[in-house]
Amino acid sequence: MKNNTPPSVRYNMKKLANRARGKRPTDPNKVKAVWDNAKHEVFIRLCLDEMRLGNKPGQTLNKAGYENLERKFESETKVHY
């Protein structure tokens, strides 16, 4: 049986179905994060440093902690996600 639904409608239906399942459309201009062991170790160390600095008052880092983490991670790994 042939699908007579126009391609634009099929695309929008698929997009809506993915959104309903919690999937977001991917941006072709974004770089996919590739985590190797070295980057993972840097990330964990930097998170622990921010905790020691008092930038984790509850369950998560505060705004300053996240900003420091992002800046330091980019500086050490030379990647921007």
SULLIN-V525628 format. One record per run of one state. SS is the DSSP state (H for helix, E for strand, L for the rest). FROM is the first residue (numbers start at 0). LEN is the number of residues. If there is no record, write none. Layout:
((SS FROM LEN) (SS FROM LEN))
//
This chain:
((L 0 6) (H 6 14) (L 20 16) (H 36 16) (L 52 10) (H 62 15) (L 77 4))
//
